[in-house]
Amino acid sequence: MHYLTDTEIETVKKHSSCFYKVFKECLKTKKEEVLIITDQGPNEDNKIALMLAYGYYLASKKKKLEVQILVQDVKKGFMQADGHVIKAVKLLPEKSIIIVSVSNKLGRLGADKSFRKFCSDRGHRFVSSSGLGMVTNSHFNIFAEVINVNYKRLRKIGDKIKKQWDKANEIRVKTDAGTDLVFNVEGMEAVANVGYFFEPGKGGNVPAGEVYIAPKGIDNVSGKVVIDASIRHETGSKLLDEPVMFEIIDGRIEKILGKHAPILEDTFKKFENRSKYPDRIRRIGELGIGINPVAVLMGLAIMDEKVSGTAHIGVGSNAWFGGAIKTIFHGDMVFKNPQFFIDGKEMKY
């Protein structure tokens, strides 16, 4: 078991106000019970998940909330969560708060529905941070700064973009690096992850700071995209030293070019071999824009996709935010300096 050292505990305590801010501004907690689920980290140098969880624990105590923190082994998506975690989640009173801070995945909660569907059905509000095992403990200060973002300003920007995307029939994104990609989004609704977790059954990622939308159907994305920030692969994320280019026809990645193409081909093939519907793996399921001015590129999907001045496409599943693709893989591919055009007119935000 990897425990926090005295130095790490003191580091978390110094930044405890940012976690209190999440409870106050993002969740607007009253007297709900709080369940925090984390893991021990892959090794002594990669305990970011545990450090963040402890920050939320301290904030819960400061808010005088009834809280319990549970630590389990590091999980992959196909694994079950530890028994004590499954039991605690199922015993949690309705309309409670769940904080998930894990190095990879939460794990399956028995044979029940997905975590999001479970929270929706039980009225739990949640904050989730996953895939954190890729970065070292030294990155904790960066996470704390990004979590401490000005949420009022973030919401103003995010809501403005969402309103435009909700009305759009077509969104085109271009970059000087060569991206020229067209999404048919007629009738689709965008999601603004800007720290609004007020309604029962709702939640989202922290760090916050993105707007994203699913395309209409499964075959309404065409063009090419040059990924020049980071990619998501089987075991994590990777900052790029050279770009990767996708050629997309009728919503599907048909060609991958670049030095890092083999790692993506290997990832897609592995998930195709595991999937009941392999044709869904290479489908484009999301267009997103990062709007968090404090976030920085670090080769971690949950952070990179939030960086202001970036955009991303999500490959694979999008069913949980209104799309038509349900599969075992979702990978965000991040690129820099996008220009967006809504029904032919450049988007202003």
MODA-V671368 format. One record per residue. RES is the residue in one letter. PHI is phi in radians with two decimals (999 if undefined). PSI is psi as a letter, one per 30 degrees, with the letter a starting at -180 (NA if undefined). OMEGA is omega in degrees with one decimal (NA if undefined). Layout:
RES:PHI:PSI:OMEGA ; RES:PHI:PSI:OMEGA
//
This chain:
M:999:k:177.3 ; H:-1.66:j:179.7 ; Y:-1.77:l:175.4 ; L:-1.34:k:176.2 ; T:-1.38:l:177.9 ; D:-1.03:e:179.2 ; T:-1.12:e:179.6 ; E:-1.15:e:177.4 ; I:-1.10:e:179.0 ; E:-1.14:e:177.2 ; T:-1.07:e:178.3 ; V:-1.09:e:-178.5 ; K:-1.05:e:-179.7 ; K:-1.10:f:-176.9 ; H:-1.93:g:-174.6 ; S:-1.10:f:-178.1 ; S:-1.12:f:-178.5 ; C:-1.23:e:177.9 ; F:-1.31:e:174.0 ; Y:-1.07:e:179.2 ; K:-1.09:e:177.8 ; V:-1.09:e:178.6 ; F:-1.12:e:-175.5 ; K:-1.37:e:-171.4 ; E:-1.70:e:-176.3 ; C:-1.60:e:-177.6 ; L:-1.83:f:-176.6 ; K:0.81:h:-176.6 ; T:-1.12:l:175.4 ; K:-2.07:c:179.9 ; K:-2.21:g:-178.6 ; E:-1.17:l:169.8 ; E:-1.34:k:-179.0 ; V:-2.13:k:174.2 ; L:-2.04:k:179.5 ; I:-1.90:k:-179.8 ; I:-2.04:k:-179.3 ; T:-2.52:a:175.7 ; D:-2.47:l:-172.9 ; Q:-1.43:f:-179.0 ; G:1.49:l:-178.6 ; P:-1.20:f:177.7 ; N:-2.84:a:-175.2 ; E:-1.11:f:-177.1 ; D:-1.58:f:-175.8 ; N:-2.24:i:-178.7 ; K:-2.05:g:-180.0 ; I:-0.96:e:-178.4 ; A:-1.02:e:-179.1 ; L:-1.19:e:179.2 ; M:-1.16:e:177.7 ; L:-1.11:e:179.2 ; A:-1.05:e:179.3 ; Y:-1.15:e:176.1 ; G:-1.07:e:177.1 ; Y:-1.17:e:178.1 ; Y:-1.12:e:178.9 ; L:-1.07:e:179.8 ; A:-1.15:e:177.1 ; S:-1.06:e:179.4 ; K:-1.11:e:179.8 ; K:-1.12:e:177.7 ; K:-1.40:f:-179.1 ; K:1.05:h:177.7 ; L:-1.65:l:174.0 ; E:-1.32:j:-171.0 ; V:-2.40:k:168.3 ; Q:-2.34:k:179.1 ; I:-2.07:k:-178.0 ; L:-2.06:k:-179.5 ; V:-1.99:k:178.4 ; Q:-2.22:l:174.2 ; D:-1.22:l:176.5 ; V:-1.12:k:-174.6 ; K:-2.07:k:165.2 ; K:-1.69:l:-172.3 ; G:-1.03:e:-176.3 ; F:-1.48:f:-177.7 ; M:-1.52:l:173.9 ; Q:-1.45:k:168.8 ; A:-1.10:l:179.2 ; D:-1.07:l:-175.2 ; G:-0.98:e:-178.1 ; H:-1.18:f:177.1 ; V:-1.26:e:178.9 ; I:-1.01:e:-179.4 ; K:-1.10:e:-177.9 ; A:-1.13:e:179.6 ; V:-1.10:e:-177.5 ; K:-1.27:f:179.1 ; L:-1.55:f:-176.4 ; L:-1.15:k:178.5 ; P:-1.03:k:178.4 ; E:-1.02:l:179.1 ; K:1.04:h:172.6 ; S:-1.73:a:179.2 ; I:-2.11:k:177.7 ; I:-2.07:k:174.9 ; I:-1.91:k:177.6 ; V:-1.97:k:178.6 ; S:-2.39:j:-169.4 ; V:-2.31:l:-177.3 ; S:-1.26:e:176.4 ; N:-2.31:d:179.5 ; K:-2.18:l:174.6 ; L:-1.22:e:-172.3 ; G:1.69:l:-177.9 ; R:-1.32:k:-179.8 ; L:-1.67:i:-176.8 ; G:1.24:b:-179.3 ; A:-1.65:g:-176.0 ; D:-1.34:a:-179.5 ; K:-1.14:l:176.0 ; S:-1.08:l:179.9 ; F:-1.03:e:179.7 ; R:-1.08:e:-179.5 ; K:-1.17:e:177.7 ; F:-1.06:e:179.3 ; C:-1.11:e:179.0 ; S:-1.07:e:-177.6 ; D:-1.18:e:-176.7 ; R:-1.66:f:179.4 ; G:1.32:g:178.2 ; H:-1.35:k:168.2 ; R:-1.62:k:-173.8 ; F:-2.51:l:170.4 ; V:-2.20:k:-173.5 ; S:-2.27:k:172.4 ; S:-2.37:j:-176.9 ; S:-2.22:l:179.0 ; G:1.20:g:-172.4 ; L:-1.44:f:-175.7 ; G:-1.24:f:-178.9 ; M:-1.39:f:-176.0 ; V:-2.04:l:-175.5 ; T:-1.55:l:-179.9 ; N:-1.02:f:-178.3 ; S:-1.15:f:178.9 ; H:-1.48:f:-176.1 ; F:-1.00:e:-178.3 ; N:-1.05:e:178.3 ; I:-1.14:e:178.5 ; F:-1.03:e:-179.0 ; A:-1.07:e:179.5 ; E:-1.14:e:-178.8 ; V:-1.21:e:176.9 ; I:-1.15:f:-177.5 ; N:-1.51:g:-178.0 ; V:-1.06:l:174.1 ; N:-1.30:j:-173.8 ; Y:-1.22:e:178.7 ; K:-1.09:e:179.4 ; R:-1.19:e:179.6 ; L:-1.07:e:-179.4 ; R:-1.15:e:179.3 ; K:-1.08:e:179.4 ; I:-1.17:e:-177.0 ; G:-1.10:e:-179.7 ; D:-1.16:e:179.0 ; K:-1.14:e:178.5 ; I:-1.18:e:-179.5 ; K:-1.00:e:-179.5 ; K:-1.04:e:179.4 ; Q:-1.23:e:-178.2 ; W:-1.22:e:179.3 ; D:-1.08:e:-178.6 ; K:-1.54:f:-171.5 ; A:-1.33:k:166.7 ; N:-1.69:e:-178.4 ; E:-2.45:k:173.4 ; I:-2.08:k:177.4 ; R:-2.01:k:177.8 ; V:-2.16:k:-177.9 ; K:-2.33:l:171.9 ; T:-2.42:l:175.7 ; D:-1.14:f:-179.9 ; A:-1.31:f:176.3 ; G:2.18:f:177.5 ; T:-1.16:k:172.3 ; D:-2.66:j:-168.9 ; L:-2.26:k:-177.4 ; V:-2.05:k:177.9 ; F:-1.94:k:167.7 ; N:-1.51:j:-177.4 ; V:-2.12:g:-178.6 ; E:-0.96:k:177.6 ; G:1.42:f:-179.3 ; M:-1.60:l:-179.7 ; E:-2.03:k:179.5 ; A:-1.36:l:175.8 ; V:-2.02:k:175.8 ; A:-1.83:j:175.9 ; N:-1.56:i:-174.1 ; V:-2.24:g:177.1 ; G:1.61:g:173.1 ; Y:-1.59:j:177.6 ; F:-2.25:h:-171.2 ; F:-1.58:e:-171.5 ; E:-1.54:k:176.5 ; P:-0.96:k:178.5 ; G:1.48:f:-176.7 ; K:-1.86:l:177.6 ; G:-3.08:a:179.9 ; G:3.09:a:-177.7 ; N:-1.32:k:164.6 ; V:-2.28:k:10.0 ; P:-1.08:k:176.7 ; A:-1.70:l:174.2 ; G:2.22:h:175.0 ; E:-2.69:l:168.8 ; V:-2.15:k:-178.0 ; Y:-2.50:l:-176.4 ; I:-2.60:k:175.7 ; A:-1.59:k:173.8 ; P:-1.26:l:175.7 ; K:-1.24:k:179.1 ; G:1.17:a:-176.6 ; I:-2.04:f:-171.4 ; D:-2.26:g:-174.4 ; N:-1.95:h:173.6 ; V:-2.31:k:-179.9 ; S:-2.56:l:177.3 ; G:2.26:a:176.7 ; K:-2.36:l:178.3 ; V:-2.35:k:177.7 ; V:-1.80:j:-179.5 ; I:-1.51:j:-175.2 ; D:-2.25:g:176.8 ; A:-2.04:d:-179.7 ; S:-2.69:l:178.8 ; I:-2.20:l:173.7 ; R:-1.83:k:178.7 ; H:-2.24:a:-170.2 ; E:-1.04:e:-172.4 ; T:-1.84:g:179.9 ; G:2.83:b:-179.9 ; S:-2.19:l:-174.7 ; K:-2.57:k:169.8 ; L:-1.21:k:-175.4 ; L:-1.76:k:170.6 ; D:-1.68:f:172.4 ; E:-2.46:k:-176.4 ; P:-1.28:l:173.1 ; V:-2.09:k:179.9 ; M:-1.99:k:173.6 ; F:-1.85:k:167.2 ; E:-1.79:k:-172.5 ; I:-2.07:k:179.6 ; I:-2.23:k:178.9 ; D:0.88:h:173.3 ; G:1.44:g:-175.4 ; R:-2.18:k:174.8 ; I:-1.25:j:-178.1 ; E:-1.78:f:-178.1 ; K:-2.59:k:175.6 ; I:-2.20:k:-178.8 ; L:-2.18:k:177.0 ; G:2.17:l:-177.2 ; K:-1.00:e:-176.0 ; H:-1.66:g:178.2 ; A:-1.02:e:-177.7 ; P:-1.02:e:-178.6 ; I:-1.17:e:177.7 ; L:-1.31:e:176.6 ; E:-1.03:e:179.2 ; D:-1.10:e:178.6 ; T:-1.08:e:-177.7 ; F:-1.08:e:-179.3 ; K:-1.12:e:179.5 ; K:-1.11:e:178.8 ; F:-1.27:e:175.7 ; E:-1.10:e:179.5 ; N:-1.18:f:-179.2 ; R:-1.55:f:-169.2 ; S:-1.47:k:173.8 ; K:-1.22:f:179.3 ; Y:-2.20:i:-173.4 ; P:-1.07:f:-178.6 ; D:-1.17:f:-177.3 ; R:-1.45:f:-172.2 ; I:-1.10:e:-175.3 ; R:-1.59:g:179.0 ; R:-1.33:k:176.8 ; I:-1.51:j:-173.5 ; G:-1.92:f:-172.7 ; E:-2.80:k:164.2 ; L:-2.11:k:-177.8 ; G:-2.38:l:176.8 ; I:-2.30:k:176.8 ; G:-1.49:k:-176.6 ; I:-2.36:g:-179.9 ; N:-1.49:j:-174.6 ; P:-1.26:f:-178.3 ; V:-1.74:f:-177.6 ; A:-1.16:k:-179.0 ; V:-2.30:l:176.6 ; L:-1.23:k:180.0 ; M:-2.49:g:-178.6 ; G:1.37:h:178.8 ; L:-2.34:j:-169.9 ; A:-0.95:e:-174.9 ; I:-1.13:f:175.9 ; M:-1.64:e:-172.5 ; D:-1.03:e:-177.0 ; E:-1.20:f:-179.4 ; K:-1.67:f:-172.2 ; V:-1.17:k:176.8 ; S:-1.06:k:-177.7 ; G:1.60:g:175.7 ; T:-2.16:l:168.9 ; A:-2.31:l:176.6 ; H:-2.64:l:168.6 ; I:-1.95:k:175.2 ; G:-1.82:k:179.0 ; V:-1.72:k:177.2 ; G:1.80:b:-167.3 ; S:-1.03:k:174.1 ; N:-2.52:g:-174.2 ; A:-1.09:f:-175.0 ; W:-1.31:f:174.6 ; F:-2.20:h:168.6 ; G:1.74:g:-178.8 ; G:-1.49:l:-175.3 ; A:-1.78:g:-174.8 ; I:-1.92:j:175.2 ; K:-2.11:j:-178.7 ; T:-2.73:a:-172.2 ; I:-1.57:f:-175.9 ; F:-2.23:k:167.7 ; H:-2.48:j:-178.9 ; G:-2.26:k:179.9 ; D:-1.59:k:-180.0 ; M:-2.03:j:-167.2 ; V:-1.87:k:177.4 ; F:-2.36:l:-169.0 ; K:-1.75:l:167.7 ; N:0.93:h:-179.8 ; P:-1.40:l:167.2 ; Q:-2.05:k:-178.4 ; F:-1.93:k:177.4 ; F:-2.23:k:-178.5 ; I:-1.87:j:-178.0 ; D:0.86:h:174.3 ; G:1.61:f:-178.7 ; K:-1.89:k:-178.9 ; E:-1.09:k:-178.8 ; M:-1.38:k:175.5 ; K:-1.94:k:178.3 ; Y:-2.69:NA:NA
//
